[in-house]
Amino acid sequence: MKATGIVRRIDDLGRVVIPKEIRRTMRIREGDPLEIYTDSNGEVIFKKYSLVGELSSSASQYCEVLNRSTNLPVVICDRDHAIAVSGISKKEVLDRRVSPELERIMENRESFIASQTEKLIPIEGVDRNALVTCPIIGAGDILGVIIFFSGDNSDVSIPSQTEIKLAQVAASFLGKQMEE
């Protein structure tokens, strides 16, 4: 654990303010759920809660099915990190942060569809272009995103209507799964 040197007091309602620098670095937004852990040393630990992360084994299986069906690499992310992947190296992608561009697309509840003029590198440190991305929305909240990558990363491909629709259906299905 890394010490920050920042000290905060608990107010009379039991609240503590997480400093802006830490919220920005950890991408903690207003309304984000946090899990609270304690350990035997008396430490209280706050961890961002990811509903998509809770379903990582199901998400991994879903990625595999989509990859086999489309022959395209598929990644499922929560709002911050890649949590499931199929069709490309897991070491290359898992637990990497989503790019600021993809984060903006999710916040705006938009999908991204590649064109000859527009491309997107959706995951930091992964030099691959997205073919299509669709936000995963459950109970009105943005929970994550599903990404289909271009099969050949040498240039930008244009997705077929089938691939676009399949990404939309996959995102809708995962959003519904998380509502239950």
JOQUI-V614548 format. One line per field, one symbol per residue. psi: psi as a letter, one per 20 degrees, with the letter a starting at -180 (. if undefined). A space follows every 10 residues. Layout:
psi = ???
This chain:
psi = qppijppqqp aijjqqppqg gggggjlprp ipqpqpqqri jjqppppppo hghhkhgghg ggggghghhi kqppppqaih qpiqqpirph hhgpjqqqqh ghgggghjkr qppqrhiprp oippjomqqq gqqpqoppki qphbqpppqq gojhrprpqr hggghggggg ggghgghih.
